[in-house]
Amino acid sequence: MIMTVYFFRHISQQELFDLYIFHICFIYKVSTMGIVKISEDLHEEIRKASSVMSRSINSQAEFWIKMGMQAELHPNLSFNDLVAQMMSQAKVCTDNLASKPDQADD
């Protein structure tokens, strides 16, 4: 068993957190794209929205970031127009999923 000994100078909480993340990523061979710092209030709103939308917190934040980018690129389009455009570009077809009025009560 290899034992690692660290001699730390006084380090900040952020440096300790970064070291912890580095260790976890190294041990589990996980790569991260980076850490984005946001306010606690925004994180709490993302957490609540992610619960409602059945997404992870990271997925909810990523969705909001993507939609914000799209809104800046296409300020003349509504949210629904942006989603429809993105669905079309991904070739998502919902024709077979739409319930017909006579099948809705089955």
C-alpha positions in Angstrom: 0.0 0.0 0.0 1.4 3.4 -1.0 0.9 6.1 1.6 0.9 9.7 0.5 1.8 12.3 3.0 1.0 15.9 2.4 2.6 18.9 4.1 0.2 21.7 3.7 0.9 25.4 4.2 -2.2 27.2 5.2 -4.5 26.9 2.1 -7.8 28.4 1.3 -11.0 26.5 1.4 -11.2 26.8 -2.5 -7.7 25.4 -2.9 -8.6 22.5 -0.6 -11.8 21.9 -2.6 -9.8 22.0 -5.9 -7.3 19.5 -4.5 -10.2 17.2 -3.4 -11.8 17.4 -6.9 -8.4 16.6 -8.5 -7.9 13.6 -6.2 -11.4 12.2 -7.0 -11.0 12.7 -10.7 -7.6 11.0 -10.6 -8.8 8.1 -8.6 -11.9 7.4 -10.6 -10.3 8.5 -13.9 -13.0 11.2 -14.4 -12.4 14.3 -16.4 -14.1 17.6 -15.6 -14.4 20.5 -17.9 -14.0 23.0 -15.1 -15.9 24.4 -12.3 -18.1 27.4 -12.7 -18.6 29.6 -9.7 -22.2 30.8 -9.1 -23.9 32.4 -6.2 -25.6 30.2 -3.6 -29.0 31.8 -4.5 -28.7 30.8 -8.1 -27.5 27.3 -7.2 -30.6 27.0 -5.0 -32.9 28.0 -7.9 -31.2 25.6 -10.2 -31.6 22.8 -7.6 -35.4 23.6 -7.3 -35.9 23.8 -11.1 -33.9 20.6 -11.6 -36.3 18.8 -9.3 -39.4 20.0 -11.1 -37.9 19.2 -14.6 -36.5 15.8 -13.5 -33.0 16.8 -14.4 -29.8 16.7 -12.5 -28.5 20.0 -11.2 -25.8 20.0 -13.7 -28.2 19.2 -16.6 -30.5 22.0 -15.5 -27.7 24.5 -15.4 -26.4 23.3 -18.8 -29.9 23.6 -20.3 -30.3 27.2 -19.0 -26.8 28.1 -20.4 -27.7 26.6 -23.8 -31.0 28.4 -23.9 -29.4 31.7 -22.8 -26.8 31.3 -25.6 -29.5 30.6 -28.2 -31.6 33.6 -26.9 -28.6 35.9 -27.4 -27.9 34.5 -30.9 -31.5 34.7 -31.9 -33.2 37.5 -30.0 -36.1 37.6 -32.4 -37.2 34.0 -31.5 -39.4 33.0 -28.5 -38.5 30.2 -26.1 -40.8 27.8 -27.9 -39.4 28.8 -31.3 -35.8 28.1 -30.0 -36.8 24.7 -28.6 -38.6 23.8 -31.9 -35.5 24.8 -33.9 -33.2 22.8 -31.7 -35.6 19.8 -31.9 -35.7 20.1 -35.7 -31.9 20.3 -35.9 -31.6 17.1 -33.8 -34.2 15.5 -36.1 -36.6 14.8 -33.2 -39.9 13.6 -34.5 -43.0 13.7 -32.2 -45.6 12.8 -34.8 -46.2 9.3 -33.4 -46.2 10.5 -29.8 -49.0 13.0 -30.1 -52.2 11.5 -28.6 -55.2 11.6 -30.9 -58.4 12.9 -29.3 -60.2 9.4 -29.5 -57.1 7.6 -27.9 -56.6 10.0 -25.0 -59.3 8.3 -22.8 -58.0 4.7 -23.4 
